Amino acid sequence: MNWDRYKQRIVYENGEYHLIIYLPEDIEFSKEFGDVEQEHKKLGLETYIKKVYPNLKISSVRFMTGSLIAFQLILNPYFSTAAYGAVSKNTSTQQTKRIQIRINNRYIESDTPPVIENGRVLVPIRVISEFLGASVHWDNIDKIAIITKDNKSIYLQANLPQAFINGKMYFLDTPPKVINGRLMVPIRFISESFNLPVNWDNASKTVLINSDLPQVSDYVVKKGDSLSVIAAKFNITVSDLKKWNNLSSDTIYVGQLLRVVPPSVIVEGSGPSLEDIEVIPYKFDTVLGFTVKYYEGHLGSYNSLKTYNGKITEVATFSHGMKADGTLIVDYPQNEILDYSQQQGIKSLMLIHNAQGGSFQKTLAENVLENPILRDKLVKSVLSEIEKYGYDGVEVDIEGIGADTRAEYTSFIKELKAALGPKGYIVSATVPAKTADYINDQWTGAYDYKAIGQYADRVVLMTYDEHWSGGTPGPVASYDWVEDVINFAVKEILPQKVVMGIAAYGYDWTIDGKNGKAVTASEINDYIKRYGGKILWNDTFKVPYYRYKDEKGNDRIVWFENAQSTQFKLKLAKAKGLQGIAIWRLGLENSEFWKGLSPK
């Protein structure tokens, strides 16, 4: 069969790789597979997998129709051929000869020698990275390493079979591990990630890396080239060239593309599905929880703070609204949250806003910001209220202002910092998400990331509401969109000043995008009990969703966040070196939401 015509994905579960083949839902399954004996199916698939996935030992093949497993084949164990660069599994030989590393003809020594795991050479990450000219940040608590070289950032974690390169996920056939306090990583992964050729000399048990060779993985055949000429140019053998490019003869032609480094042990994937991903707790310098109080006795945020206080480092109370005269009005004092935060050593920020009647008031905020006298009055009001209630600083959440207010908004942040900074108070600005600086955009143009980042102590990105209840259905925050926002932000603002927002809610629409409404995590669980069905996973957006038919017969779809989707975002924030995350808001989330966060 021609398996290439079907969408495929590799998943890693319990130390084994599995191939998923997605079949059309209307396929005549018996016609495709029913007349073929199981052993013949296995043989055909094994032949195909050896050709397409030569570097992996795949344990089973699952055939999916929609979200259901239609058929599964358990493959013969260890049928895959050894990948190029894999070390022979003759353990007695391995133990008698020490593995060596040679970079640019220089042998590298380390207090922890290289080891062989699953046929791969693992080396101390700091030693190898420094000799390759890369810098390494090591988080000893979570056993996370971030390697940076040129414009490339690589994120690795002990015992995790996935890695991130500039936020993009890759699968590893051998995960990093800690030995004698050193993080050991597959050397080919690091080297080829930086586009450096790697070779293995089995006789001397030596890993060879030569950064002086042309840093390319493919070569276009030119006039006068032959396999021997190309092999000499890249310090490889003709047999290697033929093997890596599936050549049966020495004949090549001008313009032909040849691979000149061995196939990587990295298998790029679209990421684990809902059932595949292992949730790993992460710790950040800042875990900010926004709190609200809509009426006396409304204690949802307070109860959440008490339940998850061990994971929260700061709160921002949505409590102080702007008035037209430049003063502030207290919506509902959040004294219980302030008192509890102080008892628990959690910082508290007074959030000022321009919301009235459930929406942000554009004209109100613009009139105050554009008037230097009113702006100064607002700064003094902020300082007065901070000192009155005992806050640690201010969170500015002024939304919906037009692009013409860009300079005035920046001036306000600058003036706040000048007034509050000398007294030791924090100035933090919450700003809309954007992927480029469209200065005339009427939603984001007023927020000059670079200037705000210069004056504010930190900047909180509202990396949510990519889709909202009043628009077309879609993810609250798809992975690629969040990554694009962060990539732009860290070009304008120091990463250690940036905080990534995460939504603790979802949106529920009819399929045609009408009658949208916000929903909480607990409400989604109620939906499942009431309407049946199950939570589905979109691997493109890396977020969950749920479909159901309501009492009126309307087909509806809910997009939201859960432990799995936030896990991708948390890894991204770590990989980008951000200060932390902010949750809008406390009281909407449930215990599932918090699984990906470690105690402070």
N, C-alpha and C positions, 0 to 999 in steps of 0.2 A: 504493500500500500504506500501511497504518497503521503507520509505523515506531515510533511512540510506545509501542507495546505491548511492545517489546523493550528489555531493559537495554542501556545505551550507556555508552561511556567515550571520552574524548579522551586521546590520548597524543602526546607531543612527541618526535620522533626526527630527529636530524641537521638541525635547523632547520625541520622541517615538522610539521604537525599531521595526525593520522590519526584517523578515527572508527572505533571498534570497536563492532559490533552483535552481541550475544550471542543466538544462536538456540537454541531448545530442542533437546536432543540427539535427540529423536524426531521432529523436523520432517520433513515430506515435501519435501525440498529441491527436487526437480524440479518439484513442483507449485507451489511458491512462486515459483521463479525461472526454471525451465527454459524456459517458453513465452514469455518476454519477451526481446526482443533487447537486447543489451548497451547500445546507445546509448539505448534507452528507459529502461533501468535508471538510467543516468547522469543523464538528464534529470530523472527522478522524484526521485532522491536529491539532485541539485543544488537543485531547488526546495525540497525538505524542509530541507536544510542551511541555505539562505539564510534560511529562516524561523526555525529553531531555534537556529542558531549564526551569527548575522549578523556577529559580530565576528572570526571566524576564517577563514583560508584553508586549507581542508582538502584535502590532496593525494590521499587515498585512503580507501576504506571497506573494512574487513575484516569478514567475517561469520564468527563463531566458533561452532563447535558443540563444547561441552566445552573442551578445551585445544587443539583443532585449528582451523586456518584452513580453512574450507570453501570460501571464495570471496573474491576480492578485486577491487575495481574501482578503477582509476586514473582520477581525475577530471580534467576539463579544467582546465588551469592557470589560476589566478587567476580562477575563476568567481565567487568570493564578492564580494558588494557591500561597499563600504567601510563600516566601522563609524562610527557617530556619533563625532565627536571625532577621527577619524583625519585626518591632515594630507594634503593633496593631494600626490601624488608628482611634481609639476612641480619638478624639482630646480633649474632655473634660477631660478624664483621664490623658492625657499627660500634660495638663496645670496645673493640681492640684498637681502633684507629680514631683518634680525635678529629672532629670536624674542624676545618680551617676556613677562614674568610679572607679573601684577597681582593682589595679594592684598588684599582689602578696600579696593580703590581706590588701593592704593599699589604703585608699580612697584618690583620687586626687582632689584638688581644683583648680579652675581657675577663673580669673576675667570675663571670658565669659563662661557661662555654656553651656553644651551640648544641642543640639536641635534635633528635629526629622524632617527630610525632606524625603518625598516620602517613609515613612516607614523605613528609615535608621537613625541611630544615627550618628550625625556629632559632632566632638569634635575639639577643638583648636589644630592645628597641632604641634605647638612648645611644648605645655605642654605634649601631649601624646608621642611625639617623644623623648623628653628629658628623660621622665620616662622609656622609652623603651631602653635607652642607645644610641640613635641615635643623630646625629648632623643635624642641619637644616640651609640651606642658603635661605634667603628670599629676593626676588627682588620685592620691594614695587611698582615700576613703572609698571611692567608688571604683577604683582600679581602671581609670579611664586615661587614655593618652591621646593628645591632639598634636599631630606632627604638621609643621608648616614649612613650606619651601616655595619660594617665588610666590605665585598666586594660588597655590594649591594647599588645601587643608584636609588632613586625613584624620578621621575619628575612629578609634579602636577601643574595645573594652574587653577585659579578661573574660574568657569563656563564652563570648558572644560570637556566633558564626556569621555575623554581618558586620560590615564596615561602611563608613560614609566618606566619600571623597567630594569635597565641596557640597555637602548635603545630600548627595545622591547615593542611594543604597547599592551595595555589592555584597554578594554572598562569598564566604570563605569555606573551602573544603576542610580547613584545619583552623580552628579559632585560636586566638592568642591565649596564653596561660602564664600565670605567675610562678616562677621558680626562684627560690632563694631571694625573694623580694624584688626580682626583676621581671618586667613584663617581656615575655618572649613572643615574637611574631614571625609569621612565615616570611622569609626574606624575599621571596619572589614577589609577594604582594607589595611590599614597600618599594622595592627597586623598580618594578614595572609601573607602579603608580606614578613614579617620578620619571618614567620613560627611560629607564636605564637598563641596558641589556644584561641578562643574567645567564650564566652557564654553570654546569655542574661537572666536575671532574671526579668520576666515581673511583678511579684508581687511587687518587691521593685524598679523596674525601674533602674536596675543596670547592667552596662556592666562589665563583669568579664574577666580579662586577667591574665593568670598565666604563666610567663616565666619559672617557675621551672618545669613545666610539660615537658615530652619528646617532643622535637620540631620536630614532624613528622606529616604528614597528612595521612599516610597509615600505616597499621600494618599487618604483616604476621602472620597468626594463627600458634601457636606452640602446641606441644603435651601437653595435660592437660588444654588447654585454653577453656573457655566458654564465652558466651556473657557477663555474669555477671562479670567474672574475668577481661576481657578486659575493660569493662565499668568502673570498679573500678580503674584500672590502669591509665586511662586517665581522671578520674573525670567527666564522662559523664553517661548517662542513657542507659539501654538496649534498650528502645524504640527509643532513638536517633540513636543508632547503626543500628537498623533494618530499620529505616526510611532512613538514609543516604546511606545504601547499598541495599535497595529494597529487604530486607529479609522478607519472609512470615512466617518463623518459626525460632526457636532458634537453628536449626541445622547448624553447621559450620564444616569445615574439615581442617586438617593440610595443611599448604601451601596456604590457601585462603587469598587473599588480601582484607582487610577491611579498609574503610575510617574511621578515628577516629577524624577528625575535620569536622565541617559542610561544605557543599558545599559553595564555595566562592561566593560573589556577583560579582566577577570579571568574565567577559566573554572575553576570549582571542579571538582576531580577526586578520584578515590579513590586516586590515586597510580600511578606507573609499575608495570608488572608486572616479573617477574624479568628479562626481556630488555630492558625499556625504560629502566631506571634507570642513570644514569651515576654511578659511585662516585667521590666527591670526598673526598680526604683532609682530616681535621680535626685541629687541634692543640689540646690542652687543657693547663691548668696541671698537672693531675694525671691520670696514667694509672697506676692502682694494679693490680698483679698479685698475686693471692693465690697462695702457693706451699705445696706439701705434700711430705712425705717419709714414705711409709708403711712403709718398711723400708730397711735399709742397701743402697745401690746403686740405690735408686729415684730416678732423676735426670730424670724427665719435666719437672718445673717448672724445674729448673736448665738443661736444654738449651733450653727455650723462652726463658728469660731471656737466654741467650747469643745466640740467634738474632735476637730482636727487641728487644735492649737499647736500640737507638736510639729506640724509641717508648715505652719504659717509664720513668716517673719515680720510682716507688716500688714496693717489694715488701712484703708482709705475710706473714711465715712462720707457717703454722699449726703451731706448735711447742710451746706451753706450756699444759698442762692444769691446771685447778684441782684441788686436793685438799681433802678434808673439813676439814683443819686450817687452811685458809687459805693454805697454801703452794702452790708451783707445781711440777709435774713436767715435765721435758723429754721429749717423745715421742721424736723423733729430731733431734739437733742438725743444723741446716741450715747448717753452716759454709761449705760451698762457695758457697752462695747469698750469705751474708753477705760473704765475702771478695770475690767477684766484684762485688757491688753497690758495695762501698766503692771498688774499683778503677775502676769506671765512673761514679762520682758519683751513684749511684742510692740514694735514701733507703731505709732498712730499718726496718720496724716489727715488733715482737714481738707476734704474735697470741696472746691468751689465750682459752681456750675451756672449755666444760663438757662436751665430748664424751668418751665412753668406749664402747668396743665398738661403734663405728659409729653411735651415737645420742647426742643431747644429754640430759644428766642433769638433769632438772628439780629434783628434791629436793636434789641436791648443791649446785647453784647457789643455790637459795633459802635453804638453811640457812646458807651462808656470808654471803650478802648481808644477811640479816635479823639477823645477829649482829654488832653494832658492833665487838666485839673481833676476830672473824675477818675482818671486812671491812678493818679497819685492818692486820691481818697480811697480807692479800692485797695491799693497796696497797704495803706495804713490800717484799713479795716481788717485785712487778712492778718497782719501782725498782731493787732489787738485781740482778735478772736483766738488765735493760736495760744497767746499767753493766758487768756482767760480760761480756756478749757484744758490747757496742758498738753497740747499736741506737740509732736516732734517735727512737724513741717507742714507743707501744703501740697496738695495734688490739684493741678489746674485741669479742669475738664470743661473747657469752653468749646462748644461744637456748633457747626452750621454757619459760621461766619464766612463772608465772601472773600474772594481773592484780593480785593482792594484793601483789606485790613491786614495784609501780610506784615508790613513794617510795624504797625501798631501792636500787633500781637507779640512780635519779637521784642519790642520795647518793653512791653508789660512783663515778660519773663525776665528780661535784663534788670528791670527796676525791682522786681520781687527779690531777685538774687542779691542785689545791692543792699536791700533792706533787711532780708532775713539771714543771709549768709554770715555776716559778722556775729550774729547771735547764736550761730550753730544750728539753725533750722534748715531742713531739707526743702529744696524746691524741685518738684517733679512735674512734668507736663505729659498729659495723656493726649495723643494726637491720632488723627485718622490714618489708616494704612494707605500707602501708595507705592507704586513700583517705579515711578519716575517723578521728577519735579515739574509737573504741569502747573506753572505759576498762574495761569488764568482759569484753572479749574475751580468751579464755584463750591466744591466740597472740600478739596484738599489744598488748593492754591495758597490759602492763608498761612499754611504751616511750613515754614522754612526749616527743614530738618537740620541743616548745617548750622544755622544761626542759633536755633533753639538748643541744639546740642552743646554749643559753646557756653551758654549761660546757665542752663538748667543742670542740676546734679544728675538727673537721669531723664530718659524719655520712654514713656510707655506706649507701645504700638498697639492700636486697636486692630489686631490681626484677626478680626471676625467680621461678620456681616458682609462677606463677599456676596452672598445672596441674602435677602431679607424678606420679611413677610409681605411687603408691598411690591415685591418684584417677582421675577420668574423663579421657579423652584431650582434649587441647587445647593451645594454644600455651604454650610456656614463659613467654613475655612478649609479649602482644599490644600493639600500639601504643597503642590507646585506654586500656588498663589502665595502662600505664607512664605515660602522660600524666596520668591521674587521680591516680596516686600522687605524681608530681612536683608537680602543682598543689596538692595538699594540703600536701606537705612545705614548699614555698616560702612558704606562708602562715604556717608555724610557725617556720621556720628561714631565716636569711639564705641566699639562693641561692648566694652565693660560698662557703658552708660545706658545700654539698650535693654529694655524689658519687653518680652513678647507676651501679648495678650492671648488668653485662651477662653473660649466661650463655654460656659457650663449650662448651655441650653441648646435648643434646636428650633426649627421652624417646620410647620405643618401646612401644606398647600393641597388644593385639588390639583390634579395632573395638569390642568390647563393654566395653573398659576393664579387662581382666584382664591379668595377667602383665606389668605395666609394668616397664621397666628403663631405666636411663640409657645413653646412647650418645654417643660422641665424633664429631667431624666426619669423621675418617678412617674410622670404622666405617660411617658413612652411605655414603661412597664405595665401601666394600667391598660393602655391600648392593646397590648399583646394578650392580656388576660381577657379583655372584652371582645376583641375582633379576631384573635387567633393569628396564625402566621409566625414568622420569626424575623429577627434582625438580619439584614443582608449586608454585604460588604462591597464597596466600590474600590477596586484596586488601583484605578487610575487616580482617583481623588484621595485615596487612603482615608476614607471616612465611612461610617456605617449609615444605613438608611433603612426605612421600613415602609412597606406598602400595605394599605388596607382599604376596605370599602365601608364607608360610614352608614349610619342609619337611613340616610336619604338615598343611598345607592351611589354616592359619589366616590370615584376612585381617588385616593389621596396618597401623598408621599411625604414622609418626614425625613429630613436630613438633620443630623445631630453629631455630637462628639461622645466618645466613650473611652475606656481605658486604652483600647488598642489605637485609636486615632490620635489621642494625646501623646501616646508613646512615641510615635513618629515625630511629633512636634517637639517633644522634650529632647529627643536625641539631636534634632536640628539645632535647637537653642544651645545645647552643649557644644556641638560641633562648631558653631559660629562664635563661641566665646562670649555669649551674652551674659548680662548680670543675673537674669532670672526670668520669671514669668509672673503674670498678673491674671487673676481669675475674675471674670465678670459673670456672675457675682456670687458671693457666699449665700447659701440658702437655696440655690437652684440645683446644686450638684448632689451626687449621692456617693456612697462608699466606693463604687466602681471607678468613679472619676479620679479618686485620690490614690489609686494603686500604683501609679507611676511616679509618685513623689516620696522621697525619703524624709525622715524627721530632720528638722533643722539642726 
